[in-house]
């Protein structure tokens, strides 16, 4: 017990120090903020999920005393709470799988629930944001996002002018497109960025545990994803509401659909992973797919579509069945 508490104290201290260094250091130092959840995830996925929560609470208290209350609150809701819930769910699912003789591998439904769980935090924060401005009398979410986008565009245009770069009509159209994207989907883009970082940290934590310890971390495979029905229902319903509504309701619905689309995209990637398993060119194909996703939103939308189709006609199960017969 004492050793676990000391380990929790050290883990929380490391997580808080990473965030404080990132906040006060140079640009390269800010990259450390992306690794803030990593110490907690390593501790939580090692089986000490409760002590990961203790470590996060200690780190939040440390940040409360050394920085500002707002930093501590943000850290608690964006790092401590999601990590604790994720590690607790992963540990319980792993124990359930081990009890049924599945060792460290989770069932497809369990992996799907973990993917869905990652999207809960940005969905809740998005809802809180819109409810806050809904109770405000003077301004709404769309107005605030528009003002923020205008400020960013003005800063960018001034930077171009200082470098004597002419703003051509084509560049002007691109700036308008960027502004509209920020106004319509900025909360979702931030949420997707957060979910991506969370997944990367979880994969790094699993690799560290597998490489340097004797524990059996959760085997999280995209090809095993089977999403809960509520994810698909929420995505379809919010997309339909966004298509027929405008104003705050339409803005909320389109951002909700974009956030919920993230686990569906992961399921679509799982289909690609499974389909390339026996090709002999898996790494090359996957590298190409991930590169295209980064530069093309249409590729991302295609993977979301594949994930949707897989949910209804079980593409991954059919691929596995054919592979088993060969």
Phi, psi and omega per residue, in radians:
X1 nan -0.800 -3.130
X2 -1.121 -0.750 3.133
X3 -1.106 -0.677 3.125
X4 -1.147 -0.676 3.109
X5 -1.166 -0.696 3.089
X6 -1.140 -0.677 3.094
X7 -1.122 -0.721 3.098
X8 -1.109 -0.714 3.124
X9 -1.093 -0.791 3.131
X10 -1.142 -0.687 3.133
X11 -1.148 -0.799 3.112
X12 -1.090 -0.705 3.110
X13 -1.087 -0.761 3.137
X14 -1.100 -0.755 3.140
X15 -1.103 -0.766 3.135
X16 -1.155 -0.698 3.138
X17 -1.116 -0.697 3.094
X18 -1.020 -0.748 -3.135
X19 -1.199 -0.714 -3.120
X20 -1.202 -0.664 3.080
X21 -1.115 -0.734 3.135
X22 -1.119 -0.638 -3.087
X23 -1.309 -0.469 -3.044
X24 -1.928 -0.118 -3.036
X25 -1.679 -2.997 3.101
X26 -1.244 -3.103 -3.074
X27 -1.040 -0.738 3.137
X28 -1.135 -0.535 3.123
X29 -1.174 -0.482 3.139
X30 -1.123 -0.370 3.093
X31 -1.104 -0.402 3.117
X32 -1.132 -0.468 3.118
X33 -1.065 -0.522 3.129
X34 -1.184 -0.367 -3.129
X35 -1.717 0.137 -3.116
X36 -0.976 -0.719 -3.140
X37 -1.294 -0.257 -2.978
X38 -1.022 -0.867 -3.139
X39 -1.037 -0.682 -3.141
X40 -1.183 -0.678 3.126
X41 -1.166 -0.692 3.104
X42 -1.066 -0.785 3.131
X43 -1.170 -0.755 -3.085
X44 -1.198 -0.750 -3.117
X45 -1.325 -0.184 3.079
X46 -1.361 -0.066 -3.118
X47 1.916 -0.214 3.131
X48 -1.720 0.972 -3.038
X49 -1.142 -0.594 3.130
X50 -1.176 -0.662 3.128
X51 -1.273 -0.390 3.013
X52 -1.132 -0.692 3.060
X53 -1.120 -0.703 3.094
X54 -1.094 -0.761 3.126
X55 -1.078 -0.735 3.118
X56 -1.126 -0.711 3.114
X57 -1.118 -0.712 3.099
X58 -1.118 -0.702 3.105
X59 -1.126 -0.696 3.113
X60 -1.110 -0.711 3.095
X61 -1.116 -0.701 3.110
X62 -1.093 -0.780 3.113
X63 -1.144 -0.610 3.105
X64 -1.068 -0.700 -3.104
X65 -1.405 -0.579 -3.028
X66 -1.699 -0.372 -3.137
X67 -2.067 -1.970 3.121
X68 -2.328 2.749 3.090
X69 -1.010 -0.615 -3.129
X70 -1.105 -0.735 3.099
X71 -1.069 -0.736 3.140
X72 -1.128 -0.714 3.138
X73 -1.151 -0.794 3.115
X74 -1.068 -0.757 3.119
X75 -1.067 -0.717 -3.100
X76 -1.138 -0.777 -3.053
X77 -1.432 -0.458 -3.121
X78 -1.697 -0.294 -3.094
X79 -2.151 -1.066 -2.987
X80 -1.109 -0.951 -3.075
X81 -1.096 -0.853 3.111
X82 -1.080 -0.723 -3.139
X83 -1.116 -0.762 -3.125
X84 -1.087 -0.806 -3.138
X85 -1.141 -0.730 -3.129
X86 -1.122 -0.844 -3.107
X87 -1.158 -0.669 3.116
X88 -1.111 -0.784 3.129
X89 -1.141 -0.765 -3.135
X90 -1.102 -0.724 -3.134
X91 -1.158 -0.760 3.128
X92 -1.133 -0.704 3.124
X93 -1.159 -0.662 3.126
X94 -1.163 -0.705 3.107
X95 -1.139 -0.670 3.112
X96 -1.133 -0.725 3.117
X97 -1.141 -0.718 3.139
X98 -1.138 -0.620 3.128
X99 -1.116 -0.551 3.126
X100 -1.666 0.203 3.035
X101 1.481 0.365 -3.112
X102 -1.744 0.187 3.140
X103 0.957 -2.233 -3.059
X104 -1.674 -0.028 -3.109
X105 -1.482 2.341 3.108
X106 -1.555 2.760 3.031
X107 -1.260 2.882 3.137
X108 -1.069 -0.686 3.135
X109 -1.133 -0.659 3.136
X110 -1.150 -0.768 3.107
X111 -1.102 -0.694 3.103
X112 -1.093 -0.689 3.111
X113 -1.168 -0.627 3.079
X114 -1.120 -0.736 3.098
X115 -1.069 -0.759 3.129
X116 -1.147 -0.631 -3.130
X117 -1.088 -0.609 3.138
X118 -1.082 -0.560 -3.094
X119 -1.406 -0.189 -3.065
X120 -1.132 -0.754 -3.099
X121 -1.057 -0.922 3.106
X122 -1.104 -0.549 3.096
X123 -1.148 -0.784 3.120
X124 -1.110 -0.758 3.132
X125 -1.156 -0.658 3.073
X126 -1.077 -0.778 3.137
X127 -1.108 -0.748 3.113
X128 -1.087 -0.716 3.137
X129 -1.044 -0.845 -3.106
X130 -1.226 -0.625 3.091
X131 -1.142 -0.667 3.115
X132 -1.043 -0.870 -3.122
X133 -1.286 -0.397 3.092
X134 -1.156 -0.585 3.111
X135 -1.467 -0.172 3.071
X136 -1.382 2.434 -3.092
X137 -1.568 -0.489 -2.961
X138 -1.587 -0.530 -3.090
X139 -2.598 2.844 3.136
X140 -2.166 3.125 -3.082
X141 -1.081 -0.752 -3.092
X142 -1.097 -0.687 3.129
X143 -1.145 -0.722 3.132
X144 -1.140 -0.770 3.120
X145 -1.112 -0.664 3.121
X146 -1.128 -0.755 3.108
X147 -1.102 -0.739 3.128
X148 -1.114 -0.748 3.123
X149 -1.122 -0.712 3.098
X150 -1.051 -0.749 3.131
X151 -1.090 -0.731 3.122
X152 -1.140 -0.754 -3.138
X153 -1.127 -0.708 3.115
X154 -1.112 -0.743 3.108
X155 -1.075 -0.747 -3.133
X156 -1.168 -0.740 3.121
X157 -1.121 -0.694 3.101
X158 -1.122 -0.643 3.106
X159 -1.138 -0.686 3.095
X160 -1.144 -0.706 3.141
X161 -1.139 -0.721 3.131
X162 -1.086 -0.509 3.120
X163 -1.621 0.188 3.117
X164 1.022 0.636 3.091
X165 -1.735 2.093 -3.117
X166 -1.254 2.431 3.121
X167 -1.621 1.695 -3.126
X168 -1.295 2.889 3.083
X169 -0.996 -0.619 3.127
X170 -1.143 -0.751 3.096
X171 -1.124 -0.676 3.105
X172 -1.059 -0.722 3.106
X173 -1.128 -0.673 3.121
X174 -1.147 -0.670 3.114
X175 -1.139 -0.683 3.093
X176 -1.120 -0.709 3.116
X177 -1.115 -0.739 3.110
X178 -1.108 -0.742 3.130
X179 -1.077 -0.803 -3.140
X180 -1.091 -0.653 3.102
X181 -1.111 -0.742 3.128
X182 -1.130 -0.733 -3.116
X183 -1.137 -0.716 -3.026
X184 -1.475 -0.533 -2.981
X185 -2.357 0.248 -3.108
X186 -0.992 -0.809 3.112
X187 -1.052 -0.690 3.133
X188 -1.177 -0.708 3.130
X189 -1.085 -0.704 3.094
X190 -1.135 -0.738 3.127
X191 -1.113 -0.726 3.121
X192 -1.142 -0.698 3.089
X193 -1.074 -0.748 3.126
X194 -1.116 -0.785 -3.133
X195 -1.112 -0.653 3.107
X196 -1.110 -0.797 3.108
X197 -1.098 -0.682 3.132
X198 -1.088 -0.787 3.126
X199 -1.114 -0.732 3.124
X200 -1.068 -0.768 3.112
X201 -1.121 -0.666 3.117
X202 -1.134 -0.693 3.121
X203 -1.199 -0.680 3.088
X204 -1.114 -0.751 3.137
X205 -1.061 -0.742 3.119
X206 -1.116 -0.701 3.136
X207 -1.141 -0.728 3.139
X208 -1.098 -0.777 -3.141
X209 -1.125 -0.714 -3.124
X210 -1.215 -0.581 -3.052
X211 -1.471 -0.652 -2.964
X212 -2.018 -0.025 3.122
X213 -2.278 3.051 3.130
X214 -1.768 0.155 3.114
X215 -1.349 2.819 3.107
X216 -1.920 1.567 -3.103
X217 -1.168 2.842 -3.110
X218 -1.081 2.285 3.094
X219 -1.488 1.763 -3.081
X220 -1.779 1.913 -3.100
X221 -2.121 2.317 3.119
X222 -1.080 -0.556 -3.109
X223 -1.224 -0.154 -3.129
X224 -1.734 0.012 -3.014
X225 -1.226 2.211 2.956
X226 -2.312 1.808 -2.983
X227 -1.277 2.578 3.030
X228 -1.113 2.698 -3.102
X229 -1.102 -0.558 -3.068
X230 -1.135 -0.466 3.106
X231 -1.134 -0.825 -3.126
X232 -1.170 -0.733 3.138
X233 -1.095 -0.769 3.127
X234 -1.111 -0.728 -3.132
X235 -1.107 -0.832 -3.110
X236 -1.152 -0.797 -3.098
X237 -1.154 -0.745 3.126
X238 -1.182 -0.611 3.076
X239 -1.132 -0.708 3.120
X240 -1.170 -0.719 3.110
X241 -1.117 -0.714 3.118
X242 -1.111 -0.569 -3.108
X243 -1.261 -0.509 -3.057
X244 -1.907 -0.030 -3.087
X245 -2.083 2.789 3.032
X246 -2.317 -3.002 -3.138
X247 1.190 -2.637 -3.075
X248 -1.129 -0.696 -3.130
X249 -1.127 -0.757 3.114
X250 -1.137 -0.704 3.136
X251 -1.144 -0.751 3.103
X252 -1.093 -0.748 -3.072
X253 -1.160 -0.713 -3.114
X254 -1.204 -0.624 3.090
X255 -1.259 -0.646 3.078
X256 -1.109 -0.763 3.123
X257 -1.086 -0.699 -3.130
X258 -1.151 -0.688 3.124
X259 -1.188 -0.798 -3.131
X260 -1.156 -0.429 3.129
X261 -1.168 -0.349 -3.076
X262 -1.086 -0.907 3.087
X263 -1.113 -0.509 3.081
X264 -1.195 -0.658 3.064
X265 -1.081 -0.706 3.101
X266 -1.084 -0.665 3.092
X267 -1.144 -0.675 3.065
X268 -1.108 -0.689 3.060
X269 -1.099 -0.601 3.094
X270 -1.075 -0.637 3.073
X271 -1.095 -0.763 3.132
X272 -1.118 -0.758 3.110
X273 -1.008 -0.796 -3.092
X274 -1.226 -0.671 -3.109
X275 -1.180 -0.490 -3.104
X276 -1.640 0.042 -3.024
X277 -1.032 -0.730 -3.044
X278 -1.813 0.215 -3.051
X279 -1.409 -0.466 -3.040
X280 1.529 -0.129 3.121
X281 -2.175 0.554 -3.029
X282 -1.013 -0.865 -3.079
X283 -1.103 -0.720 -3.139
X284 -1.144 -0.775 -3.127
X285 -1.137 -0.793 -3.124
X286 -1.145 -0.666 3.085
X287 -1.067 -0.742 3.125
X288 -1.132 -0.741 -3.130
X289 -1.103 -0.835 -3.127
X290 -1.130 -0.632 3.101
X291 -1.136 -0.755 3.138
X292 -1.136 -0.646 3.120
X293 -1.067 -0.676 -3.104
X294 -1.173 -0.483 -3.050
X295 -1.901 -0.121 -3.087
X296 -2.397 2.084 3.085
X297 -1.238 -0.442 3.124
X298 -1.160 -0.592 3.075
X299 -1.144 -0.698 3.096
X300 -1.113 -0.740 3.114
X301 -1.107 -0.629 3.103
X302 -1.120 -0.706 3.115
X303 -1.179 -0.628 3.053
X304 -1.083 -0.737 3.108
X305 -1.087 -0.745 3.110
X306 -1.088 -0.729 3.101
X307 -1.087 -0.656 3.085
X308 -1.132 -0.826 -3.140
X309 -1.081 -0.705 -3.141
X310 -1.075 -0.613 -3.128
X311 -1.103 -0.585 -3.054
X312 -1.612 -0.638 -3.058
X313 -1.988 0.074 3.009
X314 1.000 1.058 -3.136
X315 -1.100 -0.775 -3.093
X316 -1.081 -0.700 3.129
X317 -1.125 -0.656 3.134
X318 -1.199 -0.683 3.111
X319 -1.119 -0.771 3.128
X320 -1.117 -0.658 3.133
X321 -1.145 -0.731 3.111
X322 -1.163 -0.699 3.139
X323 -1.115 -0.621 -3.130
X324 -1.201 -0.482 -3.129
X325 -1.412 -0.340 -3.107
X326 -1.329 nan nan
